[in-house]
Amino acid sequence: MTAVLILLMFVAFVGIDFLVRTTIRRARESRERLAREAVLNTAIRLDFTHEAKSLKRVEVPNPKARILAVDDEAVVLDSFRRILVLEGFSVDTVEHGPEALGLVQRHDYDFVFTDLKMPDMDGVEVVKAVKHLRPDVDVVVITGYGSIETAVETLQHGACEYVQKPFTADELGEFAKKLLIKRQARIESARRPSVRVVSPEMAEVVPATEFCVPGGAFLSTGHAWVRIEPEGQVRIGIDDFVRKALGVVKEVVLPERGKTVKQGETLFTLKSAAGTVHVASPLSGRIEHDNAGLKTDPGELIHSPYDRGWVCLMTPSDLASELSSLKIGKPVIDWYQDEIVRLRTSDGPQATGTLDWAAFERQFLGANDHVQA
């Protein structure tokens, strides 16, 4: 009985919390809508003819995006302003293509909506000109039912989408929201670091602004790569993420031949004047060979991480079960990008511009001990 009462109280609490949050959200949205209506009623009476003869501008606080619409029908532009402003967008409207291009040169817009058929400059010309002047602006073509084929053709010139008129307020509002989501996703994708899959030797010529992962090799969450050799042994080294983060390695403490090491234990250690980091073993097994050349030239670890800079050769003791914990293929790219972003965040080990080696090891390398295996 007590358990039932506790369950009912929990359900009631969740329900009340949901209602309160919903009520607060709706009240906030209602206040924002009223504020936008007030701005709409005031702004359209302001004079902006010094910028463009037919320009009407409505700017809302904290807009979702800035939109410029060009159409020779004033009634269409009135609809754009009324609908999109209430949805939270700042909107400029003009009636002529040349006016729109002048504004694009002087202002930052996220979207340009252009009618397809206009007397002085048609939509196709507007699309071409806007994408030439501002390739970062998304251009949307406004078209009637009889011009769908031409509207589709504008996609080849850089338009991102087209919208048919007449449209309802709900249709245009939802269309604008979807456009914004697609734009934000594209911008976010462009911001993500470039990561390429390369052959081992190609890592030596990849630009410093790009990251690369070795084709055909596995990666551990501790940023060690594993390549399975024909005889069943595995070759191990550090990945591009570690080498770019560390920059310089003055000494490599190699694992002792004949020793066994468990997955997650320290496999080898990297040292420099900036600090020391321990790299966790991606697999369990016995060390068969090490790259003795790294003792005299530890720089090879950085110069050629997937080829001459390999660290050791191991005979794995439980390859079948442990291999599933490693990454390969497309998941590596997505994970790598997340790791790079995490490294560069304000609370990451590179926040001050100089890498904190201890913090880097703690956050990214994950060795279970600091004793050389």
WOZI-V369795 format. One line per field, one symbol per residue. ss: DSSP state (~ for helix, > for strand, _ for the rest). phi: phi as a letter, one per 30 degrees, with the letter a starting at -180 (. if undefined). psi: psi as a letter, one per 30 degrees, with the letter a starting at -180 (. if undefined). Layout:
ss->???
phi->???
psi->???
This chain:
ss->_~~~~~~~~~~~~~~~~~~~~~~~~~~~~~~~~~~~~~~~~~~____________>>>_______>>>>>___~~~~~~~~~~~~~___>>>>>__~~~~~~~~~~____>>>>>_______~~~~~~~~~~~____>>>>>>_~~~~~~~~~~~~~___>>>>____~~~~~~~~~~~~~~~~~~~~~~~___>>>>_~~~~~______>>>>___>>____>>>>>_____>>>>>_~~~~~~~____>>>______>>____>>>>>>>__>>>>>>____>>>>>>__~~~~___~~~~________>>>>>__~~~~~~~_>__~~~~~~~~~~~~~~~____________~~~~~~~~~________
phi->.dddddddddddddddddddddddddddddddddddddddddddcdcbddcaecdbbbccdhddacbccbadcddddededddddddjcdbcbbcbeedddddddcbcccbbcbddcbdcadddddeedddddbddddccccbcddbdddddddddcjdcabbccdbdddddddddddedddddddddddddddbbcbdeddddcdeddccbbddiccbcdciccbcddedjdbcbaccdddddddibbcaccddddidcbcejddcabcbaddlbbccdddbclcdcbbdddddcbdddeddbdcbdcdcacbcdcbeedddddccaieeddddedddddddcddcddcedjcdddddddddbciddbbced
psi->eeeeeeeeeeeeeeeeeeeeeeeeeeeeeeeeeeeeeeeefeeffljgffekegkkkjklkhkelkkkkkkfjeeeeeeeeeeeeffgkkkkklfkeeeeeeeeffljlekkkkkejkeejleeeeeeeefeeiffkkkkkkllffgeeeeeefffgfkfllkkkllleeeeeeeeeeeeeeeeeeeeeffkkkkkklleffffgklfflllkkkgllklfghklkkklefflkkkalleeeeeeeekkfkjjllkkflkklkflkelkkllffakkkkkkflkakkellifffefifffeeeiefcfglelkkjkfheeefffflklaefeeeeeeeeeeeeflfglfgeffkkjeeeeeeffehkflgkk.
